[in-house]
Amino acid sequence: MDINISGAGVINSGEYDEIRVSGSARLGGPVRCGSFACSGAVRGDAALTCGGSARVSGSAKLNGAVKAAALYVSGAFSCEGAEIANECQLSGSAGVGGRLVGGDIEAFGVLRVEDQIEANAFHLSGTLECGGLLNAETVLIRLGKENSAVQAIGGTSVTVSPHPGHSLRRRFRFFLCRKKRGLLTVRESVEADDVSLENTLCPEVTGARVKIGAGCEIGLVRYSESCEIHPDAVVRRQEKTDV
């Protein structure tokens, strides 16, 4: 059975083939469907499980978990945990109350995750707040103007850089004046085979090939193959390891 809502309506708990909303809708209970598309707003104190893709253009506030093969959001999005099998694209502002698990995760804007993030690839342009481990094969973070923070980062390749629009001179004016805007704070550690960091504050970095760029303050760098440190970076200790 399909559901099409134009205007405002309620989606009762149940299983559906296709759900389309143009306007606003409320989930009356847990919903399972083949595909979900909403242009407008969706609310609900329930879980959404979608066998195919879930698309939201506007806003979605779900006080339940979201499971889908793919998730595409443009606007504002929040849920209590998300498990996305394949592609997850978030543009705007997104908040996840629990874990965010996905295949390839792309976020543009602001992403806040209370627990950990797990993905094959994680690409973010903007601001990140993550209360747990960010774990992905490839991590690429382009920092926006506001500060970001994560508990720890692990993967095969980790790259953190300022947005291309932020000039080096401007970044260091902020850095030297102690305003510290547009920085990433990693509370515990960064660990990967290839690590390249800019504008990052972290107690410990471990990798085979490590590049510590401008604007970094690192307590300890452990490396097994190579280590490059920018003249404007602060590294208090470095150790070469056998493995």
N, C-alpha and C positions, 0 to 999 in steps of 0.2 A: 504494500500500500504506500502511496506517495502522499506527502503533505505539502501544500502550497498556501502560504499565508501572505496576504497583501494588506498591509496596514498593521494591525495589532492582533495577537492571538496567543493561545496557549498550546504547547506541544505536550500532550499527555504521555505519561510513562508507557513505553512499549517498543516494538520493533517496526521499523519502516524501511522502505527501499530508498526513497529519495526525499529529502527535506529541503524546501526552498522557502526562504523568508525574505520579503521585501517590506521593510518597516521595522517592527519590533516583535519579539517573541519571548515567552517565558517557558522554561522547561518545568513541567509539573512533576517530574520524577526522572529516574534513570532512563536514558534514551539510547537505543541502538539503531543504526541506520547504515545503508550502503554508501550514501554520500550526503554531505551537508553543505549548504550555501546560504549565507545570510548577508544581505545588504542592508545595514541599519544597526540594530542592537539586539543582543540576545542575553538573557539573564536566567539564573536558575540555581537552586540549591541541590544540584543533581549532577551525576556523571554523564558524559557524552562519549559513546563508543561508536566509531565510524570505520567501516570496513574499507572504504575508499578514502577520498580526500575530504577534508573539512576546510571551508573557505569562509572567512569573515572579513567584510569590508565595513568598517565602522567601529563597533565596540562589542566585546564579549566579556561578561563577568559570570563565571561559573564556580560555585562553591563545591566543586567536585572534580574528580580526575577526568582528563581528556585522553582518549586513546584513539589513534587514527593511523592510516597508512601514510598520509601526508597532511600537513597543516600549513595554511597560508593565511596570514593575518595582516591587514593594513589598517592601523588605527590603534585602539587600546584593547588589551587582552589580559585577562587574569584567570587563573584556575588553581586548583589544589593538586598539583602534580600533572605531568604530561609525559606520555610515552608515544613517540612518533616513529614508526618503523622506517620510513624513508626520508623524505625531504621535509624540513621544517623552516619556513621563512616567516620572520616576524619583522614588521616594519612599523615603527612608532614607539609605543610603550607597552612592555610586556612584563607581567609578574607571575611567578610560579611559586605557590606556597610550599611545595615539597621538592621532589626531584624532577629534573628535565632530562629525558632520555630521547635521543634521536639518532637517525642515520647521519644526514648532513644538516647541520643547523646554521642558518644565516640570520643575523639580527642586525637591524639598522635602527639606531635610536637609543632607547634605554631598555636594558634587560636586567630584571631583579629575580634571583632564584634563591630561595631560603636554604635549600639543601644542595646536593651536588649536581653537576652537569656531566652527562656521559654521551659521547658522540663519536662517529667515525671522523668527521671533520667539523670544526667549529670556527666560524668566521663572524667577527663582530666589528661594526663600525659605530662608535658612540661610547656609551657608558655602561659598565657592567658592575653588578653587585652580586656576588655568589658566596653563600655562607658555608659551602663545602668545597670538595675537590672538583676542579675542572679537568676532566680526563678525556682526551681525544687523540687520535693519531696525528692529526694536523690541527694546530691552534694558531689562528691569525687574528690578532686584535689590533685595530686601528683606533687609538684613543681620541675621544672628543675633547671638548673644552672642560668638562666636569671630571672630577676625580673618580676613579674606579677602584674596586677592592675585591679580592678573592682569597679564599683560605689557602689554596695550593693549586699548582698546575702540573699536570703530568701528560706525557705524550711522546711521540717520535720526533716531531718538529714543532717548536714553539717560537712564534715571532710576535713581538709587541713593538709597535711604532706609533708615533703621533700621526694624526690625520695629515695628509699631504698639504692641506691648506694652512697649517700652522708653521710659520717660519721658525728657523732655528734661533734667530735673534730674539724673537718674541717669546719663544718657549723659555729661553734662559733668562730673560728679564723677569719672568714670573718665578723661575726657579731660584735665582739669586736673591730676589726680594722676599723669599720664603712664603710666597703666596701658594705655591705648590698646586697649581691648577693643571688639569689634564695629565695627572699621574696615575699609574697603577700601583696599588699597594698589595703585595702578596704577603700574607701574614706568616706563612710557614716556609714554603720552598717551591722552586721550579726545577723540574727534572725531565730531561729529554735527551735524545741523541744530538740533535741540532738545536741550539738555543741562540736567539738573537733578540736582545732587549734594548729598548730606549725608554726613558722617562719611567723607570720602574724602581720601586723600593722593595727590597726582599732580603731576609736574613741569609738565605742559602740558595745557591744555584749549582746544579750538577748536570754535566753533560759531556759528550765526547768532543764536540766542536762548539765552543762558546764564544759569543760576541757580546760584550757589554758596551752599549753605546752611550751617547750623550744623555745627561739627565738622570743617570742611574745611581743609586746608593745600594750597594750589596755588601753584606757582612762577610760571606765566604763563598768563593768560587772553587768548585772541584771539577777538573777536566782530565780527560784521558789522552786526547790528541792535540788539540790546539785551543788557545785562549787569546782573544784580542780585546783590549780594553781602551776605550776612547779616553783621550787626555782630560776631558771634562767629566768623566765618570769617577765615582768613589768606590773602590773595592778595598776592603780592610785586610782581607787575607785571600790567598789563592794557593791551591794544592794540586799538584799533578799526581794522578792515580794510575795504577797499572791497568785497571779495567774501566 
